[in-house]
């Protein structure tokens, strides 16, 4: 099966990682990028639409008809935000996007990047909002829904986060990444995450919720 994917969030660290793996993977035929501003990457596989208001995608409905996957990598840090502010992007935009896709094409594998520790009943605000988002997506009638919960993600291939604090963390942890890499249950990287998202569409996976260990396992499927 050739993958025709819609990718949200390719201007961010995780989304860019997924995009680079889509470009390199022969199973991916085409990628439709939906961004507020251009990601600055061009390739024959890629078509990009810049759309300023991601809370309303109704004008793009017809664009979504001929795709079989959605890689939803759009997200923001909860640092310094109220729950309402964080919810607007994390829950509202995600769920509205999913509803728009379903209205024209339910034959899609929907892959959502969540985070380790997500729990709708958790103590942390971000965990509760992401948990509610996950549960809402699971109730929708996509062909398959996969929720990715990575822990520590090391950016590779020159990718940088848009969050300055995260870049400092990645800079200081980079020398230790190869020491941490054997701990597959807590550590992954942008290349593995991108390959895992592609492979869950190509091969499927036994679980709907994928922790770091699952992500690292699924990333190797193409090499089997």
VENRA-V526783 format. One record per residue. N is the residue number from 0. RES is the residue in three letters. OMEGA is omega in whole degrees, 0 to 359 (NA if undefined). D_FIRST is the distance of its C-alpha to the first C-alpha in Angstrom with 2 decimals. Layout:
BEGIN
n = {N N}
res = {RES RES}
omega = {OMEGA OMEGA}
d_first = {D_FIRST D_FIRST}
END
This chain:
BEGIN
n = {0 1 2 3 4 5 6 7 8 9 10 11 12 13 14 15 16 17 18 19 20 21 22 23 24 25 26 27 28 29 30 31 32 33 34 35 36 37 38 39 40 41 42 43 44 45 46 47 48 49 50 51 52 53 54 55 56 57 58 59 60 61 62 63 64 65 66 67 68 69 70 71 72 73 74 75 76 77 78 79 80 81 82 83 84 85 86 87 88 89 90 91 92 93 94 95 96 97 98 99 100 101 102 103 104 105 106 107 108 109 110 111 112 113 114 115 116 117 118 119 120 121 122 123 124 125 126 127 128 129 130 131 132 133 134 135 136 137 138 139 140 141 142 143 144 145 146 147 148 149 150 151 152 153 154 155 156 157 158 159 160 161 162 163 164 165 166 167 168 169 170 171 172 173 174 175 176 177 178 179 180 181 182 183 184 185 186 187 188 189 190 191 192 193 194 195 196 197 198 199 200 201 202 203 204 205 206 207 208 209 210 211 212 213 214 215 216 217 218 219 220 221 222 223}
res = {UNK UNK UNK UNK UNK UNK UNK UNK UNK UNK UNK UNK UNK UNK UNK UNK UNK UNK UNK UNK UNK UNK UNK UNK UNK UNK UNK UNK UNK UNK UNK UNK UNK UNK UNK UNK UNK UNK UNK UNK UNK UNK UNK UNK UNK UNK UNK UNK UNK UNK UNK UNK UNK UNK UNK UNK UNK UNK UNK UNK UNK UNK UNK UNK UNK UNK UNK UNK UNK UNK UNK UNK UNK UNK UNK UNK UNK UNK UNK UNK UNK UNK UNK UNK UNK UNK UNK UNK UNK UNK UNK UNK UNK UNK UNK UNK UNK UNK UNK UNK UNK UNK UNK UNK UNK UNK UNK UNK UNK UNK UNK UNK UNK UNK UNK UNK UNK UNK UNK UNK UNK UNK UNK UNK UNK UNK UNK UNK UNK UNK UNK UNK UNK UNK UNK UNK UNK UNK UNK UNK UNK UNK UNK UNK UNK UNK UNK UNK UNK UNK UNK UNK UNK UNK UNK UNK UNK UNK UNK UNK UNK UNK UNK UNK UNK UNK UNK UNK UNK UNK UNK UNK UNK UNK UNK UNK UNK UNK UNK UNK UNK UNK UNK UNK UNK UNK UNK UNK UNK UNK UNK UNK UNK UNK UNK UNK UNK UNK UNK UNK UNK UNK UNK UNK UNK UNK UNK UNK UNK UNK UNK UNK UNK UNK UNK UNK UNK UNK UNK UNK UNK UNK UNK UNK}
omega = {174 184 172 192 168 184 174 174 183 174 179 185 183 181 178 177 178 180 180 178 176 179 184 188 183 177 180 182 182 180 174 179 174 184 172 176 187 178 176 178 177 181 180 180 194 165 185 173 174 186 190 185 182 177 180 182 186 181 182 186 183 179 188 191 191 180 182 178 172 175 185 185 182 179 178 174 178 184 176 182 171 180 179 179 181 182 183 179 189 180 190 182 180 183 178 176 180 179 179 178 181 183 181 187 179 182 184 168 184 180 184 177 180 179 177 180 179 182 182 180 183 181 182 182 184 181 179 182 178 179 177 178 178 184 178 179 181 180 182 190 171 177 173 174 178 181 183 182 180 172 177 180 177 177 178 176 176 182 177 175 174 180 186 181 180 179 177 179 180 180 183 182 184 179 183 185 183 172 181 188 179 181 189 182 183 187 171 180 185 179 179 180 178 179 179 180 176 185 179 174 184 188 187 178 187 183 172 181 184 174 184 180 178 180 181 176 183 181 184 186 183 182 183 NA}
d_first = {0.00 3.78 6.34 9.47 12.13 15.76 18.01 21.55 24.11 23.22 26.98 27.48 27.18 24.16 22.23 23.09 21.89 18.44 18.49 19.57 16.78 14.20 16.17 16.22 12.65 10.76 7.29 8.97 9.61 12.42 14.68 17.38 20.35 22.97 26.19 29.91 30.59 28.61 27.05 28.29 25.14 23.95 21.03 19.24 16.05 18.34 20.10 22.70 24.77 27.97 29.20 32.40 32.32 29.24 31.07 30.59 27.28 28.27 28.61 24.96 23.52 22.32 20.42 18.04 16.88 13.67 11.94 9.73 11.40 15.03 16.58 20.22 22.41 25.51 28.63 32.29 34.86 37.21 40.15 42.98 41.33 42.57 40.37 40.25 39.23 36.50 35.27 34.86 31.96 30.61 30.73 31.47 29.03 26.14 26.84 27.59 24.30 22.45 24.66 24.07 20.27 20.78 23.26 20.80 17.32 17.01 13.28 12.82 12.57 15.93 16.91 20.65 22.76 25.92 28.35 30.09 32.97 31.57 33.62 34.65 38.02 38.47 41.48 39.74 39.10 35.71 34.55 35.67 33.99 30.64 31.05 31.71 28.69 26.45 28.04 27.72 23.97 23.59 25.51 23.13 20.72 17.35 14.43 15.00 17.51 18.00 21.32 21.84 25.48 26.15 29.76 30.99 28.45 29.53 28.49 27.49 27.06 30.04 28.71 31.54 31.98 33.68 36.04 38.99 39.82 36.36 36.62 39.95 38.56 35.69 38.30 40.61 38.00 36.18 38.68 38.12 34.32 34.13 36.67 34.70 31.28 31.86 32.24 28.57 29.56 30.91 29.57 26.29 25.54 23.53 21.28 20.50 20.00 17.53 15.47 15.82 14.57 11.36 11.01 11.94 8.98 6.63 9.24 11.68 15.39 18.56 20.42 20.27 22.73 22.06 25.19 25.56 25.37 22.02 20.71 22.01 20.60 17.03 17.34 17.87 14.78 13.30 16.68 16.79}
END
